[in-house]
């Protein structure tokens, strides 16, 4: 990811992203961003027919310097192991080959990189080893020249109750028993008594009825918080006794995501130059009667289940702050090793400033608004601190993928994990 940095206004929040609540559309994480900021740039422009999102770099001068990224490898090995677990599942073979990259090639590339991390090589040594042993591919980006828009997503924490009360009266629903799914969990509709599949009800139809009474998973105190959980695709919920429960996406009603923020801007309710999560929350606190008016314009609805651990990405592996990214899995190779070069918001004392960022990540998630090669969403973390950073993540950069050179020896085994002291991800360079 790479070059020019564009800082968007602070966003509501982020996937599947802070920015998503505002503009994008979740595992799909409903991640997305403010496209009006750069109306002349079609970041979601689809690839031409038959073209791949990645292009092998043949001129060594175009290969980025990985040295700075090699100075901070916190949680990278754990994240690689998650991708390896996924690729060891027989079902993962259905998504390869990707161009000339076979399933075995992708898996062996991850094993080779994990092997290189053993022995604590210096940043310079690791940079040289990568250039010697790996081919580097660059994303073609939205413009064919490698420009990718990076946004951020996170996991919110909200108060909730397992039972309905005067305070907690807005439900998160479990997946209906008669929801029909196809390949990769894509929702096809609702299965009727005769086996016929019909379209699912819309968000408005669900919210304005009791059709799913008895399928409530949890109750929240604010309807807009429910919407935020839908957009993010997962959440940490704080029970009245203080215990934390994690909920995660299981399915949607199959409709495309429609941006509530865009609707509000179009109606003159919000100034896009001042748009943020805080301003949207404040607006709906002052105008609670308008929450349904706007959220119902987005027909997409998300169903949830309690999960242990996590949060998880679309590969069913835990997403790790700054190490997991969400991309369009129809154009990028899932689970593979990527390298990001861009600018990201960083806390400097009491302030937040955009600073250059170079880091390795694994392609482990997807997003309803993360479409085409020009969009990538970075998982930032859990809670309000992550929300603030995710909401400010709106930057152009370069996205690369690394695959073992075919001439290199194929690693036969993955080295055991070693316990290394973690480096705080906020301390990136």
MARKOL-259766 format. One record per residue (C-alpha): residue in one letter; z, x negated, y. Coordinates in Angstrom, 2 decimals. Layout:
BEGIN
<r type="A" w="Z" u="X" v="Y"/>
...
//
This chain:
BEGIN
<r type="X" w="0.00" u="0.00" v="0.00"/>
<r type="X" w="-0.33" u="-2.18" v="2.86"/>
<r type="X" w="-1.34" u="-2.38" v="6.35"/>
<r type="X" w="-1.07" u="0.03" v="9.22"/>
<r type="X" w="2.17" u="1.92" v="9.73"/>
<r type="X" w="2.32" u="5.47" v="11.02"/>
<r type="X" w="5.77" u="6.88" v="11.66"/>
<r type="X" w="5.96" u="10.66" v="11.48"/>
<r type="X" w="8.60" u="12.77" v="13.16"/>
<r type="X" w="11.80" u="13.08" v="11.14"/>
<r type="X" w="11.02" u="15.66" v="8.46"/>
<r type="X" w="13.00" u="18.35" v="6.83"/>
<r type="X" w="12.88" u="16.67" v="3.58"/>
<r type="X" w="10.95" u="15.32" v="0.87"/>
<r type="X" w="9.27" u="16.17" v="-3.85"/>
<r type="X" w="7.46" u="16.47" v="-5.77"/>
<r type="X" w="9.81" u="15.18" v="-0.82"/>
<r type="X" w="11.46" u="15.77" v="2.43"/>
<r type="X" w="8.07" u="15.90" v="3.84"/>
<r type="X" w="7.24" u="18.38" v="1.18"/>
<r type="X" w="9.47" u="21.04" v="2.49"/>
<r type="X" w="7.71" u="20.65" v="5.74"/>
<r type="X" w="4.14" u="20.41" v="4.72"/>
<r type="X" w="3.36" u="19.47" v="1.23"/>
<r type="X" w="3.37" u="21.27" v="-1.70"/>
<r type="X" w="7.04" u="19.67" v="-7.33"/>
<r type="X" w="6.81" u="18.28" v="-11.33"/>
<r type="X" w="5.47" u="19.15" v="-9.66"/>
<r type="X" w="7.70" u="18.02" v="-6.98"/>
<r type="X" w="6.56" u="19.80" v="-3.89"/>
<r type="X" w="6.06" u="16.54" v="-2.11"/>
<r type="X" w="3.76" u="16.34" v="0.84"/>
<r type="X" w="3.58" u="15.52" v="4.54"/>
<r type="X" w="2.48" u="16.34" v="8.03"/>
<r type="X" w="-1.27" u="16.19" v="7.89"/>
<r type="X" w="-1.66" u="17.40" v="11.49"/>
<r type="X" w="-0.38" u="14.04" v="12.71"/>
<r type="X" w="-3.69" u="12.44" v="11.77"/>
<r type="X" w="-6.16" u="15.35" v="11.74"/>
<r type="X" w="-9.14" u="13.01" v="11.43"/>
<r type="X" w="-7.84" u="11.44" v="8.21"/>
<r type="X" w="-8.35" u="13.44" v="5.04"/>
<r type="X" w="-5.69" u="11.80" v="2.89"/>
<r type="X" w="-6.21" u="14.41" v="0.19"/>
<r type="X" w="-9.97" u="13.88" v="0.01"/>
<r type="X" w="-11.02" u="14.10" v="-3.67"/>
<r type="X" w="-12.85" u="11.31" v="-5.44"/>
<r type="X" w="-16.63" u="11.54" v="-5.74"/>
<r type="X" w="-17.67" u="12.72" v="-9.21"/>
<r type="X" w="-17.34" u="10.00" v="-11.83"/>
<r type="X" w="-15.47" u="7.54" v="-9.60"/>
<r type="X" w="-12.12" u="6.01" v="-10.52"/>
<r type="X" w="-9.21" u="5.70" v="-8.09"/>
<r type="X" w="-8.77" u="2.00" v="-8.98"/>
<r type="X" w="-11.14" u="-0.90" v="-8.43"/>
<r type="X" w="-10.58" u="-4.34" v="-9.97"/>
<r type="X" w="-10.20" u="-7.09" v="-7.39"/>
<r type="X" w="-12.67" u="-9.87" v="-8.14"/>
<r type="X" w="-12.09" u="-12.10" v="-5.10"/>
<r type="X" w="-8.72" u="-13.93" v="-5.47"/>
<r type="X" w="-8.37" u="-13.94" v="-1.69"/>
<r type="X" w="-7.96" u="-10.15" v="-1.79"/>
<r type="X" w="-5.02" u="-10.28" v="-4.21"/>
<r type="X" w="-1.73" u="-9.75" v="-2.34"/>
<r type="X" w="1.07" u="-12.29" v="-2.32"/>
<r type="X" w="3.84" u="-10.94" v="-4.56"/>
<r type="X" w="6.46" u="-13.53" v="-3.59"/>
<r type="X" w="8.57" u="-11.36" v="-1.29"/>
<r type="X" w="8.59" u="-8.53" v="-3.82"/>
<r type="X" w="9.76" u="-11.02" v="-6.45"/>
<r type="X" w="12.87" u="-11.78" v="-4.39"/>
<r type="X" w="14.33" u="-8.35" v="-5.17"/>
<r type="X" w="13.79" u="-7.07" v="-8.71"/>
<r type="X" w="16.76" u="-4.70" v="-8.81"/>
<r type="X" w="16.32" u="-1.89" v="-11.34"/>
<r type="X" w="12.73" u="-2.95" v="-12.05"/>
<r type="X" w="13.34" u="-3.82" v="-15.68"/>
<r type="X" w="15.13" u="-0.50" v="-16.29"/>
<r type="X" w="12.23" u="1.38" v="-14.72"/>
<r type="X" w="9.68" u="-0.53" v="-16.82"/>
<r type="X" w="11.67" u="0.40" v="-19.93"/>
<r type="X" w="11.33" u="4.06" v="-18.97"/>
<r type="X" w="7.55" u="3.75" v="-18.82"/>
<r type="X" w="7.53" u="1.89" v="-22.15"/>
<r type="X" w="9.54" u="4.70" v="-23.75"/>
<r type="X" w="6.97" u="7.17" v="-22.50"/>
<r type="X" w="3.98" u="5.14" v="-23.69"/>
<r type="X" w="5.60" u="4.78" v="-27.12"/>
<r type="X" w="5.30" u="8.55" v="-27.53"/>
<r type="X" w="2.14" u="9.52" v="-29.47"/>
<r type="X" w="1.37" u="12.25" v="-26.92"/>
<r type="X" w="0.85" u="9.64" v="-24.19"/>
<r type="X" w="-2.32" u="8.40" v="-25.92"/>
<r type="X" w="-4.13" u="11.55" v="-24.83"/>
<r type="X" w="-4.32" u="10.22" v="-21.27"/>
<r type="X" w="-6.11" u="6.98" v="-22.07"/>
<r type="X" w="-8.39" u="5.18" v="-21.79"/>
<r type="X" w="-8.34" u="4.96" v="-18.04"/>
<r type="X" w="-11.68" u="3.33" v="-17.31"/>
<r type="X" w="-11.56" u="0.11" v="-19.29"/>
<r type="X" w="-7.76" u="0.26" v="-19.69"/>
<r type="X" w="-6.79" u="1.44" v="-23.17"/>
<r type="X" w="-3.41" u="2.84" v="-24.12"/>
<r type="X" w="-2.47" u="-0.39" v="-25.94"/>
<r type="X" w="-3.60" u="-2.44" v="-22.95"/>
<r type="X" w="-1.38" u="-0.42" v="-20.61"/>
<r type="X" w="1.63" u="-0.69" v="-22.95"/>
<r type="X" w="1.18" u="-4.41" v="-23.56"/>
<r type="X" w="0.86" u="-5.01" v="-19.82"/>
<r type="X" w="4.33" u="-3.57" v="-19.29"/>
<r type="X" w="5.76" u="-5.59" v="-22.17"/>
<r type="X" w="4.19" u="-8.75" v="-20.79"/>
<r type="X" w="5.64" u="-8.16" v="-17.35"/>
<r type="X" w="9.08" u="-7.49" v="-18.84"/>
<r type="X" w="8.82" u="-10.77" v="-20.75"/>
<r type="X" w="8.00" u="-12.58" v="-17.51"/>
<r type="X" w="11.19" u="-11.28" v="-15.91"/>
<r type="X" w="13.30" u="-13.01" v="-18.53"/>
<r type="X" w="14.74" u="-16.40" v="-17.64"/>
<r type="X" w="15.23" u="-15.54" v="-13.96"/>
<r type="X" w="12.04" u="-17.16" v="-12.64"/>
<r type="X" w="12.00" u="-18.04" v="-8.97"/>
<r type="X" w="9.97" u="-15.73" v="-6.69"/>
<r type="X" w="7.31" u="-18.41" v="-6.35"/>
<r type="X" w="7.09" u="-18.96" v="-10.09"/>
<r type="X" w="6.81" u="-15.26" v="-10.79"/>
<r type="X" w="4.12" u="-14.83" v="-8.14"/>
<r type="X" w="2.05" u="-17.60" v="-9.73"/>
<r type="X" w="2.58" u="-16.19" v="-13.23"/>
<r type="X" w="1.41" u="-12.74" v="-12.13"/>
<r type="X" w="-1.76" u="-14.17" v="-10.57"/>
<r type="X" w="-2.42" u="-16.21" v="-13.69"/>
<r type="X" w="-1.81" u="-13.52" v="-16.30"/>
<r type="X" w="-2.66" u="-10.22" v="-14.63"/>
<r type="X" w="-5.72" u="-8.53" v="-13.23"/>
<r type="X" w="-5.00" u="-6.68" v="-10.00"/>
<r type="X" w="-6.61" u="-3.35" v="-9.19"/>
<r type="X" w="-6.59" u="-1.76" v="-5.76"/>
<r type="X" w="-6.60" u="1.93" v="-4.97"/>
<r type="X" w="-9.77" u="3.04" v="-3.23"/>
<r type="X" w="-7.56" u="5.22" v="-1.03"/>
<r type="X" w="-8.75" u="8.27" v="0.83"/>
<r type="X" w="-11.46" u="6.40" v="2.68"/>
<r type="X" w="-12.90" u="4.13" v="-0.03"/>
<r type="X" w="-11.36" u="1.15" v="1.78"/>
<r type="X" w="-7.90" u="1.28" v="0.22"/>
<r type="X" w="-5.96" u="3.32" v="2.77"/>
<r type="X" w="-3.15" u="5.30" v="1.14"/>
<r type="X" w="-0.63" u="7.57" v="2.86"/>
<r type="X" w="2.91" u="6.99" v="1.57"/>
<r type="X" w="5.59" u="9.66" v="1.92"/>
<r type="X" w="9.06" u="9.96" v="0.38"/>
<r type="X" w="11.04" u="12.43" v="-1.70"/>
<r type="X" w="14.66" u="12.70" v="-2.76"/>
<r type="X" w="17.25" u="14.78" v="-4.64"/>
<r type="X" w="19.39" u="17.09" v="-2.46"/>
<r type="X" w="23.07" u="17.92" v="-3.04"/>
<r type="X" w="24.18" u="21.50" v="-2.33"/>
<r type="X" w="27.28" u="23.61" v="-2.94"/>
<r type="X" w="26.73" u="26.25" v="-5.64"/>
<r type="X" w="28.46" u="28.63" v="-8.02"/>
<r type="X" w="27.78" u="29.66" v="-11.65"/>
<r type="X" w="28.61" u="33.25" v="-10.68"/>
<r type="X" w="27.51" u="35.47" v="-7.84"/>
<r type="X" w="30.03" u="35.82" v="-5.01"/>
<r type="X" w="30.03" u="37.04" v="-1.41"/>
<r type="X" w="29.15" u="33.48" v="-0.36"/>
<r type="X" w="26.92" u="32.43" v="-3.24"/>
<r type="X" w="24.32" u="35.16" v="-3.67"/>
<r type="X" w="20.91" u="33.44" v="-3.75"/>
<r type="X" w="19.80" u="32.55" v="-7.29"/>
<r type="X" w="17.97" u="29.72" v="-8.94"/>
<r type="X" w="16.27" u="31.25" v="-11.97"/>
<r type="X" w="15.76" u="29.97" v="-15.47"/>
<r type="X" w="12.26" u="30.05" v="-16.92"/>
<r type="X" w="11.27" u="33.55" v="-18.10"/>
<r type="X" w="10.96" u="33.94" v="-21.87"/>
<r type="X" w="7.41" u="35.28" v="-21.66"/>
<r type="X" w="5.99" u="32.55" v="-19.41"/>
<r type="X" w="2.78" u="31.22" v="-20.98"/>
<r type="X" w="1.99" u="27.52" v="-20.65"/>
<r type="X" w="-1.03" u="25.43" v="-21.52"/>
<r type="X" w="-1.69" u="21.71" v="-21.78"/>
<r type="X" w="0.78" u="19.47" v="-19.96"/>
<r type="X" w="2.98" u="22.47" v="-19.25"/>
<r type="X" w="0.51" u="24.11" v="-16.86"/>
<r type="X" w="1.47" u="27.73" v="-16.27"/>
<r type="X" w="-1.17" u="30.19" v="-17.44"/>
<r type="X" w="0.64" u="33.41" v="-16.59"/>
<r type="X" w="2.97" u="35.94" v="-18.16"/>
<r type="X" w="2.46" u="37.11" v="-21.74"/>
<r type="X" w="2.58" u="40.89" v="-22.09"/>
<r type="X" w="3.69" u="42.96" v="-25.10"/>
<r type="X" w="0.14" u="42.98" v="-26.46"/>
<r type="X" w="-0.20" u="39.22" v="-26.13"/>
<r type="X" w="-2.47" u="39.45" v="-23.10"/>
<r type="X" w="-1.72" u="36.89" v="-20.37"/>
<r type="X" w="-1.58" u="38.26" v="-16.84"/>
<r type="X" w="-0.90" u="36.48" v="-13.51"/>
<r type="X" w="2.72" u="35.69" v="-12.70"/>
<r type="X" w="4.48" u="37.47" v="-9.86"/>
<r type="X" w="4.46" u="35.70" v="-6.51"/>
<r type="X" w="7.49" u="34.34" v="-4.67"/>
<r type="X" w="7.66" u="37.51" v="-2.58"/>
<r type="X" w="7.49" u="39.75" v="-5.63"/>
<r type="X" w="10.26" u="37.79" v="-7.36"/>
<r type="X" w="12.57" u="37.54" v="-4.35"/>
<r type="X" w="12.20" u="41.17" v="-3.35"/>
<r type="X" w="13.01" u="42.54" v="-6.81"/>
<r type="X" w="15.50" u="42.16" v="-9.65"/>
<r type="X" w="12.85" u="41.49" v="-12.28"/>
<r type="X" w="14.62" u="38.33" v="-13.46"/>
<r type="X" w="18.18" u="39.68" v="-13.37"/>
<r type="X" w="20.11" u="38.02" v="-16.18"/>
<r type="X" w="18.05" u="34.83" v="-15.90"/>
<r type="X" w="20.09" u="33.37" v="-13.03"/>
<r type="X" w="20.97" u="29.73" v="-13.64"/>
<r type="X" w="23.06" u="29.14" v="-10.53"/>
<r type="X" w="23.80" u="30.74" v="-7.15"/>
<r type="X" w="23.48" u="29.06" v="-3.74"/>
<r type="X" w="24.84" u="30.10" v="-0.36"/>
<r type="X" w="21.64" u="29.84" v="1.66"/>
<r type="X" w="18.14" u="31.12" v="0.86"/>
<r type="X" w="16.54" u="28.17" v="2.60"/>
<r type="X" w="18.55" u="25.76" v="0.43"/>
<r type="X" w="17.06" u="27.58" v="-2.57"/>
<r type="X" w="13.63" u="26.95" v="-1.11"/>
<r type="X" w="14.41" u="23.27" v="-0.58"/>
<r type="X" w="15.42" u="22.93" v="-4.25"/>
<r type="X" w="12.13" u="24.55" v="-5.21"/>
<r type="X" w="10.24" u="22.06" v="-3.08"/>
<r type="X" w="12.08" u="19.03" v="-4.43"/>
<r type="X" w="11.99" u="20.12" v="-8.05"/>
<r type="X" w="15.57" u="19.03" v="-8.76"/>
<r type="X" w="19.01" u="19.03" v="-7.17"/>
<r type="X" w="22.63" u="18.02" v="-7.63"/>
<r type="X" w="24.83" u="21.12" v="-7.31"/>
<r type="X" w="28.52" u="20.86" v="-6.43"/>
<r type="X" w="30.56" u="23.49" v="-8.25"/>
<r type="X" w="33.66" u="25.16" v="-6.71"/>
<r type="X" w="35.86" u="22.91" v="-8.88"/>
<r type="X" w="34.12" u="19.81" v="-7.52"/>
<r type="X" w="32.07" u="19.04" v="-10.62"/>
<r type="X" w="28.42" u="18.10" v="-10.13"/>
<r type="X" w="25.67" u="19.81" v="-12.10"/>
<r type="X" w="22.07" u="18.59" v="-12.12"/>
<r type="X" w="19.22" u="21.08" v="-12.31"/>
<r type="X" w="15.60" u="20.19" v="-12.88"/>
<r type="X" w="12.20" u="21.82" v="-12.83"/>
<r type="X" w="10.95" u="23.49" v="-15.99"/>
<r type="X" w="7.96" u="25.48" v="-14.77"/>
<r type="X" w="6.30" u="27.23" v="-11.86"/>
<r type="X" w="4.60" u="30.60" v="-11.57"/>
<r type="X" w="1.27" u="28.79" v="-11.41"/>
<r type="X" w="0.32" u="29.41" v="-7.80"/>
<r type="X" w="-0.75" u="26.63" v="-5.44"/>
<r type="X" w="1.73" u="25.42" v="-2.86"/>
<r type="X" w="1.29" u="26.64" v="0.72"/>
<r type="X" w="3.04" u="24.88" v="3.58"/>
<r type="X" w="5.66" u="26.91" v="5.41"/>
<r type="X" w="5.81" u="24.37" v="8.23"/>
<r type="X" w="2.10" u="24.67" v="8.89"/>
<r type="X" w="2.51" u="28.43" v="9.09"/>
<r type="X" w="5.35" u="28.10" v="11.58"/>
<r type="X" w="3.37" u="25.69" v="13.73"/>
<r type="X" w="0.34" u="27.98" v="13.65"/>
<r type="X" w="2.55" u="30.86" v="14.81"/>
<r type="X" w="4.02" u="28.81" v="17.64"/>
<r type="X" w="7.52" u="28.84" v="16.14"/>
<r type="X" w="7.76" u="25.06" v="15.90"/>
<r type="X" w="6.41" u="22.13" v="17.89"/>
<r type="X" w="4.90" u="19.72" v="15.37"/>
<r type="X" w="5.89" u="16.75" v="17.54"/>
<r type="X" w="9.57" u="17.77" v="17.19"/>
<r type="X" w="9.46" u="19.03" v="13.63"/>
<r type="X" w="12.23" u="17.83" v="11.35"/>
<r type="X" w="14.41" u="19.12" v="8.53"/>
<r type="X" w="17.17" u="19.59" v="11.03"/>
<r type="X" w="15.03" u="21.60" v="13.43"/>
<r type="X" w="13.80" u="23.86" v="10.64"/>
<r type="X" w="17.30" u="24.44" v="9.31"/>
<r type="X" w="18.55" u="25.12" v="12.84"/>
<r type="X" w="15.70" u="27.55" v="13.44"/>
<r type="X" w="16.42" u="29.55" v="10.29"/>
<r type="X" w="20.17" u="29.52" v="11.01"/>
<r type="X" w="19.35" u="31.18" v="14.32"/>
<r type="X" w="16.65" u="33.42" v="12.82"/>
<r type="X" w="17.80" u="34.21" v="9.27"/>
<r type="X" w="15.68" u="37.34" v="9.24"/>
<r type="X" w="12.56" u="35.13" v="9.34"/>
<r type="X" w="13.33" u="33.03" v="6.23"/>
<r type="X" w="11.62" u="35.43" v="3.86"/>
<r type="X" w="8.79" u="36.03" v="6.28"/>
<r type="X" w="7.81" u="32.36" v="6.06"/>
<r type="X" w="8.90" u="31.28" v="2.60"/>
<r type="X" w="7.09" u="34.26" v="1.11"/>
<r type="X" w="3.86" u="32.91" v="2.55"/>
<r type="X" w="4.16" u="30.21" v="-0.11"/>
<r type="X" w="3.49" u="32.13" v="-3.36"/>
<r type="X" w="4.57" u="29.23" v="-5.59"/>
<r type="X" w="7.91" u="29.72" v="-7.37"/>
<r type="X" w="9.89" u="27.21" v="-9.44"/>
<r type="X" w="12.16" u="27.78" v="-12.43"/>
<r type="X" w="15.01" u="25.48" v="-13.46"/>
<r type="X" w="17.35" u="24.38" v="-16.24"/>
<r type="X" w="20.49" u="22.30" v="-16.35"/>
<r type="X" w="19.71" u="18.71" v="-17.24"/>
<r type="X" w="21.86" u="15.76" v="-18.24"/>
<r type="X" w="21.40" u="12.56" v="-16.30"/>
<r type="X" w="18.30" u="12.29" v="-14.21"/>
<r type="X" w="16.75" u="13.29" v="-11.98"/>
<r type="X" w="13.61" u="12.97" v="-14.08"/>
<r type="X" w="9.97" u="12.57" v="-13.21"/>
<r type="X" w="6.97" u="14.23" v="-14.82"/>
<r type="X" w="7.08" u="11.68" v="-17.68"/>
<r type="X" w="10.56" u="12.95" v="-18.60"/>
<r type="X" w="12.01" u="9.58" v="-17.67"/>
<r type="X" w="14.61" u="8.99" v="-14.92"/>
<r type="X" w="13.17" u="8.29" v="-11.50"/>
<r type="X" w="14.69" u="5.24" v="-9.80"/>
<r type="X" w="14.97" u="4.78" v="-6.01"/>
<r type="X" w="12.05" u="2.77" v="-4.66"/>
<r type="X" w="10.92" u="1.96" v="-8.25"/>
<r type="X" w="9.36" u="5.33" v="-9.15"/>
<r type="X" w="6.35" u="6.82" v="-7.43"/>
<r type="X" w="4.55" u="10.13" v="-7.68"/>
<r type="X" w="0.76" u="10.22" v="-7.72"/>
<r type="X" w="-2.04" u="12.52" v="-8.76"/>
<r type="X" w="-2.10" u="12.00" v="-12.52"/>
<r type="X" w="-5.66" u="13.22" v="-12.73"/>
<r type="X" w="-6.84" u="10.09" v="-10.92"/>
<r type="X" w="-4.14" u="7.43" v="-11.51"/>
<r type="X" w="-2.91" u="5.96" v="-14.84"/>
<r type="X" w="0.51" u="7.35" v="-15.69"/>
<r type="X" w="3.49" u="5.08" v="-16.44"/>
<r type="X" w="1.71" u="1.93" v="-15.29"/>
<r type="X" w="2.97" u="-0.88" v="-13.06"/>
<r type="X" w="2.11" u="-0.61" v="-9.38"/>
<r type="X" w="2.68" u="-2.72" v="-6.28"/>
<r type="X" w="3.29" u="-1.18" v="-2.86"/>
<r type="X" w="2.56" u="-2.83" v="0.47"/>
<r type="X" w="3.46" u="-0.73" v="3.48"/>
<r type="X" w="6.23" u="-0.12" v="6.01"/>
<r type="X" w="9.30" u="1.93" v="5.14"/>
<r type="X" w="12.30" u="3.14" v="7.18"/>
<r type="X" w="15.39" u="0.98" v="6.83"/>
<r type="X" w="18.90" u="1.37" v="8.17"/>
<r type="X" w="19.72" u="-1.28" v="10.75"/>
<r type="X" w="23.33" u="-0.67" v="11.77"/>
<r type="X" w="23.47" u="2.85" v="13.15"/>
<r type="X" w="19.72" u="3.00" v="13.64"/>
<r type="X" w="16.72" u="3.48" v="11.34"/>
<r type="X" w="13.71" u="1.26" v="11.88"/>
<r type="X" w="10.42" u="0.86" v="10.08"/>
<r type="X" w="10.15" u="-2.53" v="8.39"/>
<r type="X" w="7.46" u="-4.13" v="6.20"/>
<r type="X" w="7.98" u="-3.40" v="2.52"/>
<r type="X" w="6.48" u="-5.03" v="-0.56"/>
<r type="X" w="7.73" u="-3.94" v="-3.96"/>
<r type="X" w="6.89" u="-3.17" v="-7.57"/>
<r type="X" w="7.09" u="0.42" v="-8.81"/>
<r type="X" w="6.17" u="2.48" v="-11.86"/>
<r type="X" w="3.90" u="5.52" v="-11.72"/>
<r type="X" w="6.30" u="8.07" v="-13.25"/>
<r type="X" w="6.02" u="11.32" v="-11.35"/>
<r type="X" w="3.63" u="13.79" v="-9.81"/>
<r type="X" w="3.65" u="16.30" v="-6.96"/>
<r type="X" w="2.10" u="19.62" v="-6.11"/>
<r type="X" w="0.90" u="18.27" v="-2.75"/>
<r type="X" w="0.24" u="14.73" v="-3.95"/>
<r type="X" w="-3.46" u="15.04" v="-4.58"/>
<r type="X" w="-6.31" u="12.56" v="-4.76"/>
<r type="X" w="-6.20" u="8.74" v="-4.41"/>
<r type="X" w="-5.08" u="8.78" v="-0.77"/>
<r type="X" w="-1.55" u="10.07" v="-1.43"/>
<r type="X" w="1.56" u="8.46" v="-2.96"/>
<r type="X" w="5.16" u="9.66" v="-2.84"/>
<r type="X" w="8.07" u="7.21" v="-3.20"/>
<r type="X" w="11.36" u="8.36" v="-4.71"/>
<r type="X" w="14.12" u="7.42" v="-2.24"/>
<r type="X" w="17.35" u="8.57" v="-3.89"/>
<r type="X" w="20.06" u="11.26" v="-3.85"/>
<r type="X" w="21.86" u="13.05" v="-1.04"/>
<r type="X" w="21.76" u="13.11" v="2.74"/>
<r type="X" w="21.29" u="9.34" v="3.33"/>
<r type="X" w="18.20" u="9.39" v="1.10"/>
<r type="X" w="17.02" u="12.59" v="2.78"/>
<r type="X" w="17.10" u="10.94" v="6.19"/>
<r type="X" w="15.03" u="7.99" v="5.00"/>
<r type="X" w="12.67" u="10.15" v="2.95"/>
<r type="X" w="12.05" u="12.39" v="5.92"/>
<r type="X" w="10.98" u="9.40" v="7.99"/>
<r type="X" w="8.68" u="7.98" v="5.34"/>
<r type="X" w="5.16" u="8.53" v="6.58"/>
<r type="X" w="3.11" u="5.37" v="6.56"/>
<r type="X" w="-0.27" u="4.03" v="5.65"/>
<r type="X" w="-0.42" u="1.13" v="3.23"/>
<r type="X" w="-2.04" u="-0.33" v="0.13"/>
<r type="X" w="-1.45" u="0.59" v="-3.50"/>
<r type="X" w="-2.22" u="-1.81" v="-6.35"/>
<r type="X" w="-1.90" u="-1.67" v="-10.15"/>
<r type="X" w="-1.39" u="-4.64" v="-12.46"/>
<r type="X" w="-2.81" u="-4.99" v="-15.98"/>
<r type="X" w="-2.62" u="-7.93" v="-18.34"/>
<r type="X" w="-5.81" u="-9.97" v="-18.43"/>
<r type="X" w="-7.62" u="-9.31" v="-21.72"/>
<r type="X" w="-7.72" u="-13.06" v="-22.39"/>
<r type="X" w="-3.94" u="-13.36" v="-22.38"/>
<r type="X" w="-1.95" u="-13.24" v="-25.61"/>
<r type="X" w="-0.65" u="-9.79" v="-26.46"/>
<r type="X" w="3.16" u="-9.64" v="-26.48"/>
<r type="X" w="4.46" u="-8.38" v="-29.80"/>
<r type="X" w="7.98" u="-7.42" v="-28.80"/>
<r type="X" w="9.98" u="-6.38" v="-25.78"/>
<r type="X" w="12.86" u="-8.71" v="-24.88"/>
<r type="X" w="16.36" u="-7.21" v="-24.88"/>
<r type="X" w="17.84" u="-5.97" v="-21.64"/>
<r type="X" w="20.10" u="-8.40" v="-19.82"/>
<r type="X" w="22.93" u="-7.35" v="-17.55"/>
<r type="X" w="22.15" u="-8.66" v="-14.10"/>
<r type="X" w="24.08" u="-7.82" v="-10.94"/>
<r type="X" w="22.18" u="-5.11" v="-9.09"/>
<r type="X" w="20.73" u="-5.73" v="-5.67"/>
<r type="X" w="21.12" u="-2.86" v="-3.24"/>
<r type="X" w="17.74" u="-1.26" v="-2.76"/>
<r type="X" w="18.48" u="-0.77" v="0.93"/>
<r type="X" w="18.26" u="-4.53" v="1.29"/>
<r type="X" w="14.54" u="-4.73" v="0.76"/>
<r type="X" w="12.54" u="-7.19" v="2.79"/>
//
